[in-house]
């Protein structure tokens, strides 16, 4: 992996998953740890580099959804939405990849990781775009 002169990764790959049910999107209000605290986003996190993993982006999205909001997306189709590049609050260059998926029938999300998930919101597209905590990069996806 390419690194900076300080020995940090030259870039971080992050995966977000936006979940859909009954005409609404599940967004989380990010907790106080990490990048962009208090803003709205899909559940997600960094790709872990501990060996070869086919479908690493989808696997990362599924892992993060399970860790953050307790939903098991095993076998649930995920559609690629888009990607972007940004610099995080701590100076890391981040490649952000976004997928969308339907919430499995009967599944109910909850803040499984309260330090990462301050709140779960179900919003229409219009409500999400108008929400004051929705940052520009979330609006674009």
N, C-alpha and C positions, 0 to 999 in steps of 0.2 A: 504494500500500500504506500502511496506517495505521502510524504510527510513534509511539514514545514521545517524551517531551521530550528524551531523550538521543540521539534519532535512530535508535534501534534499532527493528527491526520490532516492532509491537505483539504479534504472535504468530508462531510458527513452525509450519509444517505439516510433520509427519514421517510417513513411511510405513514400516511394518514388514511383512514377509512371513514367515509361519510355514509351513514346508514339511513335507510328510507323505510317508512311504514305509513300507510294510510294518508298519503299526500304530505307528510311532514318529514323533515330531516332531523336526525339526532346529532346535536352538537354538544360538546362539553365546554364548560367554562374552565379554563386551565387553572390548576392550583397554583400555589405560591412557589413551587419549585421549578426551576428551569426557565426556558425561553418564554417570553410573552405572557407572564402571569396575568390572570384575570380576563384574557381574551377568549373568544370562541374559536373552536377548531374541531376537527374530527379526531376521535381517539387515534393515537399513533405514537411512533417512536423510532428510534435509530435501528438500522440494520446491525445485527451483531456479527462480528467477523470471526466466529469460532468454528471455522471449517467450511467445507463445501455443502451447500444446501440448494438443490434444484428449486426453482420458484421462490427464491429468497425474498422477493418483494411481497408477494402474496402471503408467504409464511410469516413475515414480519408484521404485516397488517393484522393477520388473524391472532398472532401472539399478543399484540398490543391491545386489541379489542377485548380479548379474554382477561388480560391483566388489569385493564383500566375500568371496564364496565361489565365484566362478568358474562359476556356473550360468547358462546362457542360457535364460530363460523366454519367449522370443519365441514366441507362438502357444499358450502354456500357459494354460488358463483360470485366472483368479484369482477367488476368492469373497470378498466383503466379510464380515468377521468382526465388526467393531465399532470404536469409537473412544473416546478418553478425553482428558482435559485434565489437564496437570500443569505444574509449574514446574521447570525444569531446574536443575542445580547452579549454573549461571552466571546464574540469574534470569530466563531467557526463559520466557514462557508458551508452551506447546507443545500443539497439537492433534495427537494421535497417531491415525493411521488404520491398522487392521490388516487384511491380506488373508491368505488361505490358498491354497496351491497344492500339487499333487502334484509330486514330483521327476520330471523327465523320465526315461524308461527309459534305462538305461545311463549316466546322468550321475552323476559323483562329485564332491561338493563338496570344496573345500580352502580353506585360509585364504589367499585371494588378496591380502588386505590385512591382514597380521599386526598392524599397529598398531591396527586396528579390531577384529580377531578374534583373541582369545587362544587360543580352543579351539572346536571344533565338537563338539556332543554330539547323540546320537540317543536320545531319551527317550520312554517311554510317557507318557501324560497323568498317570498316578499318580506316576511318577518325577519328572516336571517339577514337579508341585505340591509334592512333598516335598523337592525339592532346596534346600539351604540358600542357594544363590546366586540362587534364583528370587524376584524382588521381587514385591510385591503387584500392581503394575500388569501384570506378565506373567502372573501367576496368573489375573487377571480376564479375560484374553483367551484 
